[in-house]
């Protein structure tokens, strides 16, 4: 008999039983992204009448976030530094609170501002030594479990077992276990159109052989990967990766051989993609999963030469300051790991930080390159940190450029139908200088 089996039997409960542990006024942390618990949040919502002012921290989750529904008001309150599609309306409708915070510092948030009463997570079944894997979500999830008074886990036999890095929790540290067997949340593959293809091609032109990459998620990062097929000896050190990385690993383009830190290994904080990705990482010794206070720390990132970060933005003004988190005062997402990796890349020998995005939004109705950010917008990346800007119209290298040079370069990669009004602003602002 496995030594952990008795501990397992003593801790097994139902989703309803696990939810009954939670009390009014407590601070909860939910597992991240595709590893968000799938059953207990619904059980919590069913018990809402006995609960008041329960705070729930998480970033992205792929479950429906039922506690964000209007009927959850007063019972549950979402507290976050990153909004997503299933929580954005609730945050802007005062069913949640948004706080600015760098991703790599979230464990410090748990220590100083948000003492964790309950970590509500998803784990694998234990190995022979009784260790469960946090699988595809380690990021802030591992620090939360380390700090929580109570750990409640959905133990899912579909969770990939990732056992390398810092991603395990012993079954003795889990107070309540809900056995489950349900496929992990999958993320549909993004649609890559001509705009994303052109942006991907420009970004790929900036990536040298032997570079280590941080990529986000979506059509543009996938398009970048599509154009890296002729590169050599690329590495991955990123807060997350998806299916596109798997293809380049199998082709030998990504082999991590030139990395000074964790050579030969893919390093990430969380994973989100299709079952193909989850099958690839399961029991894969070449994939290291670490908490965000290690992966995203600029002091970690800068130890690798030729580090290239690729992120996005909602808007950028003619000075080069950008926002990725709000449209005016309306919260859209959050800082995430953008600034963590931009600063790490800046400190890396030969590093580059890229912000890549389409030149327009709302089906071409508005320019993302603007004279001024929308009033009230939170500045994600200050103008001093901005390096390369890429749209489908080209590349602007802003680092070290004057305000006039920045404005000219940005106007030249804006959509042509908005350039005349941006040129008028340029000539008004620099009244002795013609564009």
TAHU-V489197 format. One record per residue. PHI is phi in whole degrees, 0 to 359 (* if undefined). NEAR is the number of other C-alpha atoms within 10 Angstrom. Layout:
<<PHI;NEAR> <PHI;NEAR>>
//
This chain:
<<*;6> <297;10> <296;10> <270;17> <297;13> <295;10> <299;15> <298;19> <299;10> <291;11> <253;15> <291;18> <211;16> <260;17> <304;23> <294;17> <294;16> <294;23> <296;22> <292;15> <290;12> <287;20> <239;15> <303;14> <81;15> <280;18> <258;23> <253;25> <237;27> <260;25> <304;30> <266;26> <56;21> <288;23> <258;30> <296;28> <300;28> <257;23> <245;18> <294;23> <303;22> <294;19> <294;18> <299;24> <296;20> <294;15> <259;15> <300;20> <294;11> <268;12> <245;19> <217;17> <57;17> <275;18> <270;22> <232;22> <261;21> <196;20> <260;23> <286;22> <225;22> <263;20> <273;17> <291;14> <53;17> <300;17> <292;23> <273;23> <294;16> <307;12> <289;12> <276;19> <299;18> <90;14> <266;22> <232;26> <222;24> <279;27> <237;22> <204;22> <248;22> <205;23> <269;29> <225;16> <301;13> <271;17> <232;26> <303;18> <297;18> <296;20> <294;22> <284;16> <255;12> <66;12> <260;22> <202;22> <236;17> <250;17> <232;10> <290;14> <195;17> <293;20> <302;25> <291;24> <263;16> <303;20> <304;21> <293;13> <300;15> <296;18> <284;13> <248;9> <239;9> <218;18> <300;17> <272;24> <280;21> <224;23> <261;27> <248;27> <228;27> <240;32> <226;31> <281;25> <289;23> <290;21> <278;15> <297;12> <273;11> <89;19> <266;20> <266;26> <260;27> <285;31> <61;26> <271;33> <217;29> <248;29> <9;31> <269;26> <293;27> <297;23> <301;19> <293;28> <294;27> <294;15> <257;17> <289;19> <291;13> <226;20> <246;22> <244;29> <232;28> <278;28> <264;24> <252;22> <287;17> <265;16> <288;25> <301;24> <266;25> <250;27> <244;22> <241;18> <110;16> <221;18> <219;24> <246;23> <223;20> <284;14> <300;24> <293;13> <269;15> <259;19> <275;17> <221;24> <236;26> <248;21> <292;20> <219;21> <210;11> <217;12> <308;11> <295;24> <303;19> <248;17> <255;17> <300;10> <294;15> <288;13> <272;11> <257;15> <259;11> <301;10> <296;17> <296;23> <299;20> <294;21> <297;25> <300;27> <294;19> <295;20> <298;29> <299;18> <293;12> <270;13> <264;21> <268;17> <305;15> <84;21> <284;26> <253;29> <245;24> <242;28> <235;25> <275;20> <231;21> <125;16> <294;18> <290;29> <303;27> <294;23> <293;25> <301;24> <301;18> <300;18> <262;17> <257;21> <298;15> <261;8> <276;17> <230;18> <57;18> <280;25> <233;31> <233;28> <217;29> <208;24> <291;29> <202;23> <217;24> <229;23> <301;20> <301;18> <294;21> <301;16> <299;16> <285;18> <294;16> <294;10> <277;11> <86;15> <292;20> <263;27> <230;22> <61;27> <285;17> <262;20> <289;24> <282;12> <246;16> <55;17> <300;16> <81;18> <239;19> <275;24> <242;26> <209;27> <255;29> <208;26> <227;26> <206;24> <182;21> <261;17> <299;15> <303;12> <295;21> <296;23> <293;14> <296;13> <274;20> <300;16> <56;15> <267;14> <290;13> <272;17> <247;20> <253;20> <247;29> <227;24> <296;25> <292;25> <286;20> <254;19> <300;24> <268;29> <293;20> <305;21> <288;17> <282;16> <300;28> <290;21> <286;17> <255;27> <288;20> <50;26> <278;32> <240;31> <256;28> <232;25> <226;23> <229;21> <207;21> <275;22> <212;26> <219;25> <262;20> <289;24> <276;23> <106;26> <278;18> <229;28> <234;24> <242;24> <238;25> <210;22> <249;18> <64;14> <276;13> <278;16> <292;21> <247;20> <213;23> <176;25> <295;23> <55;22> <264;22> <303;28> <289;23> <307;23> <279;34> <297;28> <287;22> <298;25> <295;31> <296;23> <273;20> <283;21> <294;13> <77;15> <284;22> <220;26> <241;27> <243;24> <251;24> <236;24> <196;23> <298;24> <289;24> <230;19> <227;13> <52;8> <55;6> <85;12> <279;10> <229;14> <272;22> <279;24> <267;29> <230;24> <298;20> <221;16> <298;22> <306;16> <307;9> <93;11> <297;19> <279;21> <281;17> <277;21> <247;23> <296;13> <297;19> <292;12> <267;19> <295;24> <242;21> <259;19> <243;26> <230;25> <235;26> <291;23> <259;18> <141;18> <238;22> <241;23> <261;17> <270;22> <300;18> <82;12> <276;15> <288;11> <300;15> <295;16> <297;16> <299;21> <300;25> <299;17> <297;19> <292;27> <298;25> <290;17> <249;20> <283;23> <297;19> <307;12> <288;12> <253;18> <290;18> <299;11> <289;12> <290;23> <295;18> <300;15> <294;18> <302;20> <287;14> <290;12> <290;12> <250;13> <294;10> <260;8> <237;10> <276;10> <294;14>>
//
